[in-house]
């Protein structure tokens, strides 16, 4: 029996969509990393019960850290993106977390930069606060070992390709790291939005939106570039089509980044008949009802979409590009 709701929320489901396509579905994925990170910090004496934990978030991590703080008797302070919606604001308030939300901004890259600047200001004002550094501290890898063990047990004997949004680098990077301990041929496919600097696509803008949570306007220390075999850059419109098809075809209601991951996973499955492809569904679709699912009639059939295969970052172009990264170093 779980001792706290966070433990239940962080436990994923493995759903086989067809013979070689598997969905790793979370209610809120980052609860896994936040719980393990806070527990580790307490066990090592880096923080103590009652301390204040601080971080920046576009949404999912804010909720995850608030739950972890509630579980372990800590205070939580979040510098939130403009994308934090009313439902999440209300949950954070009731959980006892404090939220500073950025003013509305049409440029989510600028929003991210402003959040980090505000974190530094808060640390100067409150040096006793502990900055969780979800983008840079690999303590956030720890919680994914148990998830990798679940995947290993459930897909025993199968050559595996893992597909997921890159984001902070912790989830996909950790899963690949732990799975490769005894299956070094495990492949890792990263999904990125256009405009993200992480793998050098900041020169291509998506007119709709930079998909919050899986891209970045600043370098992230937790991204281990040499872990990735392949990259997919996917536009908002293509991710919308993927999300709608995933719900319509498989009844899985998930977020926009999952729609992008599902699209990439279908492509990788079709080109690798000897592999099982697992994609990460990081959250549910509830906060995307108005921006994505209400527009379901606009979704093009996923069968009509295909990536442009590119050999360098100069070739990356909307609406969907794919590149063999081959576990290379970060872009200069």
N, C-alpha and C positions, 0 to 999 in steps of 0.2 A: 504494500500500500504506500502511495506517495505521501510524503510529509508536508508538501506544499504544492499549490497549483502550478508553480513554475516548472516543477519536474514533469508534470503531465503535459503541459503545453510544449515543452522542449522535446518530447519523445516523438520521433517521426514515424510515418507509415510508409511501407514499401508497397507500391501498387504496380502489378504487372499489367501494362496496357496491351501488349501483344507478346509474341514469342521472344522478341529481342529488344523490347522497349520498356523500361521500368521508370516509374516516377517515385522519387524520394520526397514525400510530401510532409512539410512542416505546417503547423498552425502559425508559429512564429519562430523562425530558425535561430535567430541570434540569441534566444534564451539559452540555448545549449552553450554557446561560448561565454556569455555573461555569467551564468551560474558557476561554471568551472573556473573562470578567471577570478571571480570574487572569493570563491572558496580557497583557491590557491593563495591569494593575497593574504587572507586571514590566517591560513595554516603557516605561512612563512613569516608572519609578523609584519608584513609590509603595511597593513592597515589593521585597525582594531574595530570591534563593534562600536557603532555610534559615529564613526568617521563619515565624512561626506565624500562621495565619489562623484566625479565630474566628467562629462564628455559632451561632444557634439554629435548630432544625429539628424538624419533626414526622416526618421520615423520609427523603423523597426527596432533599432538598437536602443532607442529611448525607452520603449516599452520593456524590452528585455532587461535593461539595466535597472529600471524601476522595480521589476519583479525580483531580480536577484537581491537588490537592496532590501526589499520587503522581507524576503526569505531569511536574510542574514542580519537584520537589525541595523542597517546602515541608512544614512541619508543620501539622497540622490538629487543632483542638480544637472539639468540638461540645457544646452544651448541648441535650440531646435531650428530646423529649416522652415522656410515658408510653406513647405509641403505638409507639415504636421497638421492634421485635420481636427475638427471639433471633437470627434469621438475619442481620439487619442489624447487630446488635451484634457478632456474630462476624466479619463482613466488615470492619467498621470496625477492629476490633482487629488483624486480620491485615494490613490496609493501613497500619497504624501510626498511625491517628487515635486520639485520646483522646476518650472520651465521658463526659459527666456527665449521667445520666438522672434526670429528675424522679421523685419518689416517686409511686406510684399515686394517681390523683386522678379522681374521677367527673366533675369539671367541667373540660372541655378549655379553656374560656375562662380559668379560673384557672391552668391548666397553662401556657398561653401567656404570661400575665402574669408568672408566676414565672420562666419561662425568660429573659425579657428583663431582669428584675431581676438574675438571676444573671450574665448577660453583663456588665452594668455593674459588678458586683462584681469579676469577673475582670479587666476592663480597669483597674480601680483597683489591683489587685494586680500586673498585668503590662502596664504602659503601652506596651510594645513590640509587643504583639500587634496585628494588624490586624483590625478588625471588618468583615466582609464586607457587613453590612447588606442582606441579600437583600431585605428588605421596603421599603427606602428608597433605595438607591443605584441609579440608572438605568444603571450600568455593566452590570447584568444584562440589559439590552435587547440588547446588542451581538451576542450569539451567534445571535439569531433572524433576522438579516438573511439569512444563507445559507438558512435554512428558508423565509423568504418568497420568496426567489429560486426555490427548488425548486417551491413552490406556484404561483408566477406562470408558470413554464415549463410545468408540467403541466396548468394550467387556462386556458391562454391563450385570450382571447376570450370567456370566460364571466363573467357577473356573479356575484360571489362573496359568500357570507355565512360568516363565521368564527364558530364556537361553541366556547366552552371555559370551564373553571373560572377564576374571577377570581384567587383566591389572592393572591399578592404583587403581581399586576398586570403582571408582566414579560412573560409568554409571550403572552397574548392582546393586551395593549397594544402590545407590540413588533410582533407579526405585523400588526396593523391599521395601525400607523404605517408600516411599510415597504411593505406592499401598497398603501396609499393614495398613495404617492409618484407612482405612475402609474395608479392606479385608485381615484380618490377616492370612487367609489360603493360601494366595499367596505363591507359592513355588519358590525358586531361585536355578537355576542350573548354576554353574560356569564352564567355559571351560578354561583349562590350557594346555600349551605345556609341554612336558617332559623337565626336566632340570630346571624348575622354582622352586624357593625356597618358594614361597608364601604359598603353602599347603604341602611342604615337599617332593617334587619329584626331588630335585637337584641331587640325586644319579643315576638317569636314563637319559642317554644322547640320544638325537635324532641325528642320523648321518647326517641328512639333514640340519636342522636349528632349533634354538629356535625361535618360531613364534614371531617376534617382535611385541610389543604392548599388548599382552595378558599374557605374563609371566614376570618374574623378576629374576634377580640374587641378588637382595638386598631386605630386608623387606620394605614394603610400609605401611605407616601409614593410608592411606585412605581405606585399605582393612579391612572391618568388617567381620572377619571370621565367627562369629556367625550368620550372615545373610544367610548363604548358607546351603541349604538342601542336595545338591548332587554335586559331582564334576566329570568331565570327563577330562582325560588327553588324548590328541589326537595328533598323529604324523603328520609330514609334508605330508607324502604320503596319509594318510587317509583324511586330510583336503583338499588336492588337489582333491581327489575323490569327496568329498562333494561339493567343489566349482564348479567343472565341471558339476556335476549332477544338481545343483541348476540352472546353466545357461541353460543347455540342457533341463531340464524338465519344468522349470518355467520362463526362460528368464531373471532371475535376475543376473546381472553381478556385483559381489562383491568381496571383498578381501579374503585373505587366512583364516583369523580368522573367517570370516562368513561361509566359507566352513566347518570349524570345528564345529561352532555353529549349523549349519543346520543339520549336521550329528547327533549331540547330541540331537537336538530337535526332529528329526524323531524318535529316539529311545525312548525318553520320551513320545512322543505322543502315540506310539504303546503300551506302558505299562500302560497308564493312560487314559482309554477310556472315563472318565467323565471330562477330563480337556481339555481346550484350551491351546496350547503351542505356545508361542511367542518367537522368537529368534531375536537377535540384529544383523543387518548388518551395521557395523560401517563405511564402506567406499566403494567406487566403486572398480572395478577390474583393473583399468587402469595400476596401477603400478605393477601389477602381470602378465601382459601379457607374458613377456619372461620367468619368473621363474615358472609360474603355467599353464596358459592357453595354451601356445604353446606346452605344454606337455600333452594335453588332451587325446591323444591316450594311454598314460600310465595309465590313471585313471581306477581303477577296479570298477565294479558295486557296488553301495553303499549297495545293498541288500546282498552282500557277506561279508559285514563287520559287526562285532558285538563286543561290549566291553567285556573285561574280568572284571567280577565283583570281587572286592577285598574288604577286610575288614580292611586292614591297609596299610600304605604307603610302607611297605616292599614288598607288593604284586604287586605294580604298575609296569607295563611292557608294552613295545611297542607291537602293534601299537596303542592300544586304551584300556584304563582302566577306570572303573567307580567305584565310592565309595560313599556310603551314609555318608555324613558329619554330618547331623542331627544338624545343627546350633551349632557346637562345637566351643571351643576356638581355638586360633592359635596353630599350632604345636610347640613343644618346640624346 
